[in-house]
Amino acid sequence: MIESTGFNIVSLLRGLLGIISVLGIAYLCSSDRKRIDWRLVVSGLLLQLVLALSILYIPFVGAFFEILGKMFVKVVDFTFDGVDFLLGPLASKNNGVIFLVHSLPILIFFTAIVSLLYHWGIIQRIVSFFSWVLRRVMRNITGQEALVVIGNIFLGMTESPVLAKQYMSKMNKSEIFLVMVAGMGTIAGSVLGVYVGVLGDGDPMKQVFFAKHLLSASVMAAPGAIVLAKMIFPQTEQVNNTDVKAVIEKEYRSPIEALAGGTSTGIKLMVNVAAMLLVFIALIALLNYVCEGLIGRYTGLNNWVASVTNGKSETFSIHFIAGVIFSPLMWLIGIPVEDMLSVGALVGQKTVLNEFVAYFQMQQWKSIGIFTYEKSVIMSTYLLCGFANFSSIGILLGGLGVLAPEKRPMIAQLGIRAMLTGAAVSVLSATIVGMILG
């Protein structure tokens, strides 16, 4: 795999082209172009750029994120102690990494830890502090918006709005839309551990590498969500512009009860993810059979695809179709030409299915050498880092609908646009990082 060459004029121009393209689409889709706060847009982009440059090129910042990554990996290792006790020799990685055994149990432990930290009020206080910092950097967002956006770095799309639940019923369309986009464009801390396990493929060095970039992607998504959401639905109403603090409510009576509750939630989440992956991957296999085994085989498309892609795609498959559809976008944001089809296929899988399937596919392709450039792998890590897919629309409707029942029609109406904007948040982060990598 060819390593990144570093910042150069070509990567700068392609990166600028990608950023302008994403912002241009958001501008065209805006509900009120004259009310777009360009100062907020510029401050958000600069914040993303500073974060990316700091993580990649300022030693002490990069070292800090690497330490955080090592902490994540260490917690993953603690999970394996429990797995080893339960499964014994069956938990060994000598015969390869088994997703069900070596990745999904991380969800249970991480969810239990998050539940405990939430019970103690630690997460709420951290979120309140960083939301205060965010409002100092990016003005003209409300305190409750900042609270939910920062909360999404630590919690899921339905959990973080609980931090500001007393404000949800009073939020206007612009605020609700930002809450939805932030949920779609970021990932929960609990599943981040799973992605580290999947992409690291049992190698501690790789796990730290991907943990660092996944953490970076999650942090960069916060200002990116604000930029794009406020371009599409600018704030046009008078709002309360004071700082707010996260609600600290103890759902459980003791830390042990919080751990037990988090464990139960983690078990449900693990079972749901496992079942979802089984169905979606089987569905892809079914569709690929139709495309490859029937259409491609009897029309000669399999041979044509193999010849035009120099063997990178051997058959006329769903992956090839998604790659072709998303290739123009991949070129715009700076993906190397040799890897456009592969990365485009991953983005298609993430959007239509979910990020679990896409990351799992990315790990498989990475291990067999499908990617030509390391830059493509890193940018893919950012591109796939978010919950922007069709199933998340229903999850958001259910979660936010409970907190603000009177907003359900609005949430349903904004669902598709929030999903597409959330996907654009990941694209914007990947473009900025790709521009810097060269």
Contacts in CASP RR format, 6 or more apart in sequence:
PFRMAT RR
TARGET T0000
AUTHOR 0000-0000-0000
METHOD contacts of the structure
MODEL  1
MIESTGFNIVSLLRGLLGIISVLGIAYLCSSDRKRIDWRLVVSGLLLQLV
LALSILYIPFVGAFFEILGKMFVKVVDFTFDGVDFLLGPLASKNNGVIFL
VHSLPILIFFTAIVSLLYHWGIIQRIVSFFSWVLRRVMRNITGQEALVVI
GNIFLGMTESPVLAKQYMSKMNKSEIFLVMVAGMGTIAGSVLGVYVGVLG
DGDPMKQVFFAKHLLSASVMAAPGAIVLAKMIFPQTEQVNNTDVKAVIEK
EYRSPIEALAGGTSTGIKLMVNVAAMLLVFIALIALLNYVCEGLIGRYTG
LNNWVASVTNGKSETFSIHFIAGVIFSPLMWLIGIPVEDMLSVGALVGQK
TVLNEFVAYFQMQQWKSIGIFTYEKSVIMSTYLLCGFANFSSIGILLGGL
GVLAPEKRPMIAQLGIRAMLTGAAVSVLSATIVGMILG
1 369 0 8 1.000
1 371 0 8 1.000
1 372 0 8 1.000
1 373 0 8 1.000
1 374 0 8 1.000
1 377 0 8 1.000
2 372 0 8 1.000
2 373 0 8 1.000
2 374 0 8 1.000
3 374 0 8 1.000
4 373 0 8 1.000
4 374 0 8 1.000
4 375 0 8 1.000
4 378 0 8 1.000
4 437 0 8 1.000
4 438 0 8 1.000
5 438 0 8 1.000
6 436 0 8 1.000
6 437 0 8 1.000
6 438 0 8 1.000
7 435 0 8 1.000
7 436 0 8 1.000
7 437 0 8 1.000
7 438 0 8 1.000
8 438 0 8 1.000
10 438 0 8 1.000
11 334 0 8 1.000
11 434 0 8 1.000
11 435 0 8 1.000
11 436 0 8 1.000
11 437 0 8 1.000
11 438 0 8 1.000
12 435 0 8 1.000
14 332 0 8 1.000
14 333 0 8 1.000
14 334 0 8 1.000
14 435 0 8 1.000
15 333 0 8 1.000
15 334 0 8 1.000
15 431 0 8 1.000
15 432 0 8 1.000
15 434 0 8 1.000
15 435 0 8 1.000
16 435 0 8 1.000
17 332 0 8 1.000
18 332 0 8 1.000
18 333 0 8 1.000
18 334 0 8 1.000
18 431 0 8 1.000
19 45 0 8 1.000
19 428 0 8 1.000
19 431 0 8 1.000
19 432 0 8 1.000
19 435 0 8 1.000
21 332 0 8 1.000
21 333 0 8 1.000
22 228 0 8 1.000
22 333 0 8 1.000
22 424 0 8 1.000
22 427 0 8 1.000
22 428 0 8 1.000
22 431 0 8 1.000
23 41 0 8 1.000
23 227 0 8 1.000
23 231 0 8 1.000
25 424 0 8 1.000
26 228 0 8 1.000
26 231 0 8 1.000
26 232 0 8 1.000
26 421 0 8 1.000
26 424 0 8 1.000
27 33 0 8 1.000
27 36 0 8 1.000
27 231 0 8 1.000
29 232 0 8 1.000
29 417 0 8 1.000
30 36 0 8 1.000
30 231 0 8 1.000
30 232 0 8 1.000
30 233 0 8 1.000
30 234 0 8 1.000
31 232 0 8 1.000
31 233 0 8 1.000
31 234 0 8 1.000
32 233 0 8 1.000
32 234 0 8 1.000
32 236 0 8 1.000
35 234 0 8 1.000
35 235 0 8 1.000
35 236 0 8 1.000
36 230 0 8 1.000
36 231 0 8 1.000
36 234 0 8 1.000
37 140 0 8 1.000
37 230 0 8 1.000
37 234 0 8 1.000
37 235 0 8 1.000
39 139 0 8 1.000
39 140 0 8 1.000
40 138 0 8 1.000
40 139 0 8 1.000
40 140 0 8 1.000
40 141 0 8 1.000
40 226 0 8 1.000
40 227 0 8 1.000
40 230 0 8 1.000
41 227 0 8 1.000
41 230 0 8 1.000
41 231 0 8 1.000
43 137 0 8 1.000
43 138 0 8 1.000
43 139 0 8 1.000
43 223 0 8 1.000
44 137 0 8 1.000
44 138 0 8 1.000
44 223 0 8 1.000
44 224 0 8 1.000
44 226 0 8 1.000
44 227 0 8 1.000
45 223 0 8 1.000
45 224 0 8 1.000
45 227 0 8 1.000
45 432 0 8 1.000
47 137 0 8 1.000
47 138 0 8 1.000
47 223 0 8 1.000
48 220 0 8 1.000
48 223 0 8 1.000
48 224 0 8 1.000
48 227 0 8 1.000
48 428 0 8 1.000
48 429 0 8 1.000
48 432 0 8 1.000
49 432 0 8 1.000
51 216 0 8 1.000
51 219 0 8 1.000
51 220 0 8 1.000
51 223 0 8 1.000
52 216 0 8 1.000
52 220 0 8 1.000
52 429 0 8 1.000
52 432 0 8 1.000
52 433 0 8 1.000
52 436 0 8 1.000
53 436 0 8 1.000
54 61 0 8 1.000
54 62 0 8 1.000
55 61 0 8 1.000
55 62 0 8 1.000
55 65 0 8 1.000
55 212 0 8 1.000
55 216 0 8 1.000
56 62 0 8 1.000
56 433 0 8 1.000
56 436 0 8 1.000
56 437 0 8 1.000
57 436 0 8 1.000
62 212 0 8 1.000
65 212 0 8 1.000
65 215 0 8 1.000
65 216 0 8 1.000
66 208 0 8 1.000
66 212 0 8 1.000
68 211 0 8 1.000
68 212 0 8 1.000
68 215 0 8 1.000
69 196 0 8 1.000
69 208 0 8 1.000
69 211 0 8 1.000
69 212 0 8 1.000
69 215 0 8 1.000
70 208 0 8 1.000
70 211 0 8 1.000
72 192 0 8 1.000
72 193 0 8 1.000
72 196 0 8 1.000
72 207 0 8 1.000
72 211 0 8 1.000
72 215 0 8 1.000
73 196 0 8 1.000
73 204 0 8 1.000
73 207 0 8 1.000
73 208 0 8 1.000
73 211 0 8 1.000
75 109 0 8 1.000
75 110 0 8 1.000
75 113 0 8 1.000
75 193 0 8 1.000
76 106 0 8 1.000
76 193 0 8 1.000
76 196 0 8 1.000
76 197 0 8 1.000
76 207 0 8 1.000
78 109 0 8 1.000
79 105 0 8 1.000
79 106 0 8 1.000
79 108 0 8 1.000
79 109 0 8 1.000
79 110 0 8 1.000
80 91 0 8 1.000
80 102 0 8 1.000
82 105 0 8 1.000
83 91 0 8 1.000
83 101 0 8 1.000
83 102 0 8 1.000
83 105 0 8 1.000
84 91 0 8 1.000
87 101 0 8 1.000
90 101 0 8 1.000
91 101 0 8 1.000
91 102 0 8 1.000
93 102 0 8 1.000
93 202 0 8 1.000
97 103 0 8 1.000
97 197 0 8 1.000
97 201 0 8 1.000
97 202 0 8 1.000
99 198 0 8 1.000
99 277 0 8 1.000
99 360 0 8 1.000
100 274 0 8 1.000
102 197 0 8 1.000
102 202 0 8 1.000
103 194 0 8 1.000
103 197 0 8 1.000
103 198 0 8 1.000
104 194 0 8 1.000
104 270 0 8 1.000
104 273 0 8 1.000
104 274 0 8 1.000
105 270 0 8 1.000
106 193 0 8 1.000
106 194 0 8 1.000
106 196 0 8 1.000
106 197 0 8 1.000
107 190 0 8 1.000
107 191 0 8 1.000
107 194 0 8 1.000
107 266 0 8 1.000
107 269 0 8 1.000
107 270 0 8 1.000
107 273 0 8 1.000
108 263 0 8 1.000
108 266 0 8 1.000
108 267 0 8 1.000
108 269 0 8 1.000
108 270 0 8 1.000
110 189 0 8 1.000
110 190 0 8 1.000
110 191 0 8 1.000
110 192 0 8 1.000
110 193 0 8 1.000
110 194 0 8 1.000
111 190 0 8 1.000
111 262 0 8 1.000
111 263 0 8 1.000
111 265 0 8 1.000
111 266 0 8 1.000
111 269 0 8 1.000
112 259 0 8 1.000
112 261 0 8 1.000
112 262 0 8 1.000
112 263 0 8 1.000
112 266 0 8 1.000
114 123 0 8 1.000
114 154 0 8 1.000
114 155 0 8 1.000
114 189 0 8 1.000
114 190 0 8 1.000
114 262 0 8 1.000
115 252 0 8 1.000
115 258 0 8 1.000
115 259 0 8 1.000
115 261 0 8 1.000
115 262 0 8 1.000
115 263 0 8 1.000
115 265 0 8 1.000
116 255 0 8 1.000
116 258 0 8 1.000
116 259 0 8 1.000
116 262 0 8 1.000
117 123 0 8 1.000
118 124 0 8 1.000
118 155 0 8 1.000
118 258 0 8 1.000
119 250 0 8 1.000
119 251 0 8 1.000
119 252 0 8 1.000
119 255 0 8 1.000
119 258 0 8 1.000
120 255 0 8 1.000
121 248 0 8 1.000
123 151 0 8 1.000
123 154 0 8 1.000
123 155 0 8 1.000
123 246 0 8 1.000
124 163 0 8 1.000
124 245 0 8 1.000
124 246 0 8 1.000
124 247 0 8 1.000
124 248 0 8 1.000
125 246 0 8 1.000
125 248 0 8 1.000
126 154 0 8 1.000
127 147 0 8 1.000
127 150 0 8 1.000
127 151 0 8 1.000
127 154 0 8 1.000
127 160 0 8 1.000
127 163 0 8 1.000
127 246 0 8 1.000
128 147 0 8 1.000
128 245 0 8 1.000
128 246 0 8 1.000
130 150 0 8 1.000
130 153 0 8 1.000
131 143 0 8 1.000
131 146 0 8 1.000
131 147 0 8 1.000
131 149 0 8 1.000
131 150 0 8 1.000
131 151 0 8 1.000
131 243 0 8 1.000
131 244 0 8 1.000
131 246 0 8 1.000
132 146 0 8 1.000
132 243 0 8 1.000
134 141 0 8 1.000
134 146 0 8 1.000
134 149 0 8 1.000
134 150 0 8 1.000
134 222 0 8 1.000
134 223 0 8 1.000
135 141 0 8 1.000
135 143 0 8 1.000
135 146 0 8 1.000
135 243 0 8 1.000
137 223 0 8 1.000
138 223 0 8 1.000
138 226 0 8 1.000
140 230 0 8 1.000
140 235 0 8 1.000
140 241 0 8 1.000
141 149 0 8 1.000
141 178 0 8 1.000
141 226 0 8 1.000
141 230 0 8 1.000
141 235 0 8 1.000
142 175 0 8 1.000
142 239 0 8 1.000
142 240 0 8 1.000
142 241 0 8 1.000
142 244 0 8 1.000
143 164 0 8 1.000
143 241 0 8 1.000
143 242 0 8 1.000
143 243 0 8 1.000
143 244 0 8 1.000
144 164 0 8 1.000
144 167 0 8 1.000
144 168 0 8 1.000
144 171 0 8 1.000
144 175 0 8 1.000
144 244 0 8 1.000
145 175 0 8 1.000
145 178 0 8 1.000
145 179 0 8 1.000
145 226 0 8 1.000
147 163 0 8 1.000
147 164 0 8 1.000
147 244 0 8 1.000
147 245 0 8 1.000
147 246 0 8 1.000
148 160 0 8 1.000
148 161 0 8 1.000
148 163 0 8 1.000
148 164 0 8 1.000
148 178 0 8 1.000
148 179 0 8 1.000
148 182 0 8 1.000
149 178 0 8 1.000
149 182 0 8 1.000
149 222 0 8 1.000
149 225 0 8 1.000
149 226 0 8 1.000
150 222 0 8 1.000
151 160 0 8 1.000
151 163 0 8 1.000
151 246 0 8 1.000
152 160 0 8 1.000
152 182 0 8 1.000
152 183 0 8 1.000
152 185 0 8 1.000
152 186 0 8 1.000
152 188 0 8 1.000
152 221 0 8 1.000
152 222 0 8 1.000
152 225 0 8 1.000
153 186 0 8 1.000
153 189 0 8 1.000
153 218 0 8 1.000
153 219 0 8 1.000
153 221 0 8 1.000
153 222 0 8 1.000
154 160 0 8 1.000
154 188 0 8 1.000
154 189 0 8 1.000
155 163 0 8 1.000
155 188 0 8 1.000
155 189 0 8 1.000
156 183 0 8 1.000
156 186 0 8 1.000
156 187 0 8 1.000
156 188 0 8 1.000
156 189 0 8 1.000
156 190 0 8 1.000
156 387 0 8 1.000
157 182 0 8 1.000
157 183 0 8 1.000
157 184 0 8 1.000
157 186 0 8 1.000
157 188 0 8 1.000
157 387 0 8 1.000
157 392 0 8 1.000
157 395 0 8 1.000
157 396 0 8 1.000
158 395 0 8 1.000
158 396 0 8 1.000
158 398 0 8 1.000
158 399 0 8 1.000
158 400 0 8 1.000
159 188 0 8 1.000
160 182 0 8 1.000
160 183 0 8 1.000
161 168 0 8 1.000
161 179 0 8 1.000
161 399 0 8 1.000
161 400 0 8 1.000
161 403 0 8 1.000
162 247 0 8 1.000
162 403 0 8 1.000
163 246 0 8 1.000
163 247 0 8 1.000
164 244 0 8 1.000
164 246 0 8 1.000
164 247 0 8 1.000
165 247 0 8 1.000
165 403 0 8 1.000
166 247 0 8 1.000
167 244 0 8 1.000
168 179 0 8 1.000
168 400 0 8 1.000
168 403 0 8 1.000
168 404 0 8 1.000
168 407 0 8 1.000
169 403 0 8 1.000
169 404 0 8 1.000
169 406 0 8 1.000
169 407 0 8 1.000
171 179 0 8 1.000
171 404 0 8 1.000
171 407 0 8 1.000
172 235 0 8 1.000
172 237 0 8 1.000
172 239 0 8 1.000
173 233 0 8 1.000
173 410 0 8 1.000
173 414 0 8 1.000
174 229 0 8 1.000
174 230 0 8 1.000
174 233 0 8 1.000
174 234 0 8 1.000
174 235 0 8 1.000
174 236 0 8 1.000
174 237 0 8 1.000
175 235 0 8 1.000
175 239 0 8 1.000
176 400 0 8 1.000
176 404 0 8 1.000
176 407 0 8 1.000
176 410 0 8 1.000
176 411 0 8 1.000
176 414 0 8 1.000
177 229 0 8 1.000
177 232 0 8 1.000
177 233 0 8 1.000
177 414 0 8 1.000
177 417 0 8 1.000
177 418 0 8 1.000
177 421 0 8 1.000
178 225 0 8 1.000
178 226 0 8 1.000
178 229 0 8 1.000
178 230 0 8 1.000
178 233 0 8 1.000
179 400 0 8 1.000
180 396 0 8 1.000
180 400 0 8 1.000
180 411 0 8 1.000
180 414 0 8 1.000
180 415 0 8 1.000
180 418 0 8 1.000
181 225 0 8 1.000
181 228 0 8 1.000
181 229 0 8 1.000
181 418 0 8 1.000
181 421 0 8 1.000
181 422 0 8 1.000
181 425 0 8 1.000
182 221 0 8 1.000
182 222 0 8 1.000
182 225 0 8 1.000
182 226 0 8 1.000
182 229 0 8 1.000
183 225 0 8 1.000
183 387 0 8 1.000
183 392 0 8 1.000
183 396 0 8 1.000
183 422 0 8 1.000
184 386 0 8 1.000
184 387 0 8 1.000
184 388 0 8 1.000
184 392 0 8 1.000
184 396 0 8 1.000
184 418 0 8 1.000
184 419 0 8 1.000
184 421 0 8 1.000
184 422 0 8 1.000
184 423 0 8 1.000
184 425 0 8 1.000
185 221 0 8 1.000
185 225 0 8 1.000
185 385 0 8 1.000
185 386 0 8 1.000
185 387 0 8 1.000
185 388 0 8 1.000
185 422 0 8 1.000
185 423 0 8 1.000
185 425 0 8 1.000
185 426 0 8 1.000
186 218 0 8 1.000
186 221 0 8 1.000
186 222 0 8 1.000
186 225 0 8 1.000
186 385 0 8 1.000
186 386 0 8 1.000
186 387 0 8 1.000
186 425 0 8 1.000
187 195 0 8 1.000
187 214 0 8 1.000
187 217 0 8 1.000
187 218 0 8 1.000
187 355 0 8 1.000
187 385 0 8 1.000
187 386 0 8 1.000
187 387 0 8 1.000
189 218 0 8 1.000
190 266 0 8 1.000
190 269 0 8 1.000
191 356 0 8 1.000
192 211 0 8 1.000
192 214 0 8 1.000
192 215 0 8 1.000
192 218 0 8 1.000
193 211 0 8 1.000
194 273 0 8 1.000
194 356 0 8 1.000
195 210 0 8 1.000
195 214 0 8 1.000
195 355 0 8 1.000
195 359 0 8 1.000
195 385 0 8 1.000
196 207 0 8 1.000
196 210 0 8 1.000
196 211 0 8 1.000
196 214 0 8 1.000
197 207 0 8 1.000
197 210 0 8 1.000
198 359 0 8 1.000
198 360 0 8 1.000
198 363 0 8 1.000
199 206 0 8 1.000
199 207 0 8 1.000
199 210 0 8 1.000
199 214 0 8 1.000
199 359 0 8 1.000
199 362 0 8 1.000
199 363 0 8 1.000
199 366 0 8 1.000
199 381 0 8 1.000
200 206 0 8 1.000
200 207 0 8 1.000
200 209 0 8 1.000
200 210 0 8 1.000
200 363 0 8 1.000
201 363 0 8 1.000
201 366 0 8 1.000
201 367 0 8 1.000
210 381 0 8 1.000
213 378 0 8 1.000
213 381 0 8 1.000
213 382 0 8 1.000
214 381 0 8 1.000
214 385 0 8 1.000
216 382 0 8 1.000
216 433 0 8 1.000
217 381 0 8 1.000
217 382 0 8 1.000
217 385 0 8 1.000
217 426 0 8 1.000
217 429 0 8 1.000
218 385 0 8 1.000
220 382 0 8 1.000
220 429 0 8 1.000
220 432 0 8 1.000
220 433 0 8 1.000
221 385 0 8 1.000
221 386 0 8 1.000
221 425 0 8 1.000
221 426 0 8 1.000
221 429 0 8 1.000
224 425 0 8 1.000
224 428 0 8 1.000
224 429 0 8 1.000
225 421 0 8 1.000
225 422 0 8 1.000
225 425 0 8 1.000
227 428 0 8 1.000
228 421 0 8 1.000
228 422 0 8 1.000
228 424 0 8 1.000
228 425 0 8 1.000
228 428 0 8 1.000
229 421 0 8 1.000
232 417 0 8 1.000
232 421 0 8 1.000
251 258 0 8 1.000
252 258 0 8 1.000
252 261 0 8 1.000
273 356 0 8 1.000
276 354 0 8 1.000
276 356 0 8 1.000
276 391 0 8 1.000
277 356 0 8 1.000
277 357 0 8 1.000
277 360 0 8 1.000
280 353 0 8 1.000
280 354 0 8 1.000
280 357 0 8 1.000
281 357 0 8 1.000
281 360 0 8 1.000
283 353 0 8 1.000
284 318 0 8 1.000
284 349 0 8 1.000
284 353 0 8 1.000
284 357 0 8 1.000
287 318 0 8 1.000
288 315 0 8 1.000
288 317 0 8 1.000
288 318 0 8 1.000
288 319 0 8 1.000
291 315 0 8 1.000
291 316 0 8 1.000
291 317 0 8 1.000
291 318 0 8 1.000
291 320 0 8 1.000
291 321 0 8 1.000
292 302 0 8 1.000
292 315 0 8 1.000
292 316 0 8 1.000
292 317 0 8 1.000
293 302 0 8 1.000
293 315 0 8 1.000
295 301 0 8 1.000
295 316 0 8 1.000
296 302 0 8 1.000
296 315 0 8 1.000
296 316 0 8 1.000
299 316 0 8 1.000
301 316 0 8 1.000
302 314 0 8 1.000
302 315 0 8 1.000
302 316 0 8 1.000
304 316 0 8 1.000
305 313 0 8 1.000
305 314 0 8 1.000
305 315 0 8 1.000
305 316 0 8 1.000
305 317 0 8 1.000
305 320 0 8 1.000
306 313 0 8 1.000
306 314 0 8 1.000
306 315 0 8 1.000
309 320 0 8 1.000
309 341 0 8 1.000
312 338 0 8 1.000
312 341 0 8 1.000
312 342 0 8 1.000
312 370 0 8 1.000
313 319 0 8 1.000
313 320 0 8 1.000
313 341 0 8 1.000
318 345 0 8 1.000
319 345 0 8 1.000
319 349 0 8 1.000
319 361 0 8 1.000
320 341 0 8 1.000
320 345 0 8 1.000
322 344 0 8 1.000
322 345 0 8 1.000
322 347 0 8 1.000
322 348 0 8 1.000
322 349 0 8 1.000
322 352 0 8 1.000
323 330 0 8 1.000
323 340 0 8 1.000
323 341 0 8 1.000
323 342 0 8 1.000
323 343 0 8 1.000
323 344 0 8 1.000
323 345 0 8 1.000
323 347 0 8 1.000
323 348 0 8 1.000
324 341 0 8 1.000
325 344 0 8 1.000
325 348 0 8 1.000
326 343 0 8 1.000
326 344 0 8 1.000
326 345 0 8 1.000
326 347 0 8 1.000
326 348 0 8 1.000
327 340 0 8 1.000
327 341 0 8 1.000
327 344 0 8 1.000
329 344 0 8 1.000
329 347 0 8 1.000
329 427 0 8 1.000
330 339 0 8 1.000
330 340 0 8 1.000
330 343 0 8 1.000
330 344 0 8 1.000
330 347 0 8 1.000
331 337 0 8 1.000
331 340 0 8 1.000
333 379 0 8 1.000
333 427 0 8 1.000
333 430 0 8 1.000
333 431 0 8 1.000
333 434 0 8 1.000
334 379 0 8 1.000
334 431 0 8 1.000
334 434 0 8 1.000
334 435 0 8 1.000
335 343 0 8 1.000
335 344 0 8 1.000
335 375 0 8 1.000
335 376 0 8 1.000
335 379 0 8 1.000
336 372 0 8 1.000
336 373 0 8 1.000
336 375 0 8 1.000
336 376 0 8 1.000
338 372 0 8 1.000
338 373 0 8 1.000
339 371 0 8 1.000
339 372 0 8 1.000
339 373 0 8 1.000
339 376 0 8 1.000
342 365 0 8 1.000
342 370 0 8 1.000
342 371 0 8 1.000
342 376 0 8 1.000
343 376 0 8 1.000
343 379 0 8 1.000
343 380 0 8 1.000
343 383 0 8 1.000
345 361 0 8 1.000
346 358 0 8 1.000
346 361 0 8 1.000
346 362 0 8 1.000
346 380 0 8 1.000
346 383 0 8 1.000
346 384 0 8 1.000
347 358 0 8 1.000
347 383 0 8 1.000
347 384 0 8 1.000
347 423 0 8 1.000
348 358 0 8 1.000
349 357 0 8 1.000
349 358 0 8 1.000
349 361 0 8 1.000
350 357 0 8 1.000
350 358 0 8 1.000
350 383 0 8 1.000
350 384 0 8 1.000
350 386 0 8 1.000
350 388 0 8 1.000
350 389 0 8 1.000
350 423 0 8 1.000
351 388 0 8 1.000
351 389 0 8 1.000
351 390 0 8 1.000
351 419 0 8 1.000
351 423 0 8 1.000
352 389 0 8 1.000
352 390 0 8 1.000
353 389 0 8 1.000
354 387 0 8 1.000
354 389 0 8 1.000
354 391 0 8 1.000
354 392 0 8 1.000
355 384 0 8 1.000
355 385 0 8 1.000
355 386 0 8 1.000
355 387 0 8 1.000
355 389 0 8 1.000
358 384 0 8 1.000
359 384 0 8 1.000
362 377 0 8 1.000
362 380 0 8 1.000
362 381 0 8 1.000
362 384 0 8 1.000
365 371 0 8 1.000
366 377 0 8 1.000
371 377 0 8 1.000
375 434 0 8 1.000
375 437 0 8 1.000
375 438 0 8 1.000
378 433 0 8 1.000
378 434 0 8 1.000
378 437 0 8 1.000
379 430 0 8 1.000
379 433 0 8 1.000
379 434 0 8 1.000
379 437 0 8 1.000
380 430 0 8 1.000
382 426 0 8 1.000
382 429 0 8 1.000
382 430 0 8 1.000
382 433 0 8 1.000
383 426 0 8 1.000
383 427 0 8 1.000
383 430 0 8 1.000
384 426 0 8 1.000
385 426 0 8 1.000
385 429 0 8 1.000
386 422 0 8 1.000
386 425 0 8 1.000
386 426 0 8 1.000
387 395 0 8 1.000
388 419 0 8 1.000
388 420 0 8 1.000
388 422 0 8 1.000
388 423 0 8 1.000
388 425 0 8 1.000
388 426 0 8 1.000
389 419 0 8 1.000
390 419 0 8 1.000
392 419 0 8 1.000
393 415 0 8 1.000
393 416 0 8 1.000
393 418 0 8 1.000
393 419 0 8 1.000
396 411 0 8 1.000
396 415 0 8 1.000
396 418 0 8 1.000
397 408 0 8 1.000
397 411 0 8 1.000
397 412 0 8 1.000
397 415 0 8 1.000
400 407 0 8 1.000
400 408 0 8 1.000
400 411 0 8 1.000
401 407 0 8 1.000
401 408 0 8 1.000
401 411 0 8 1.000
END
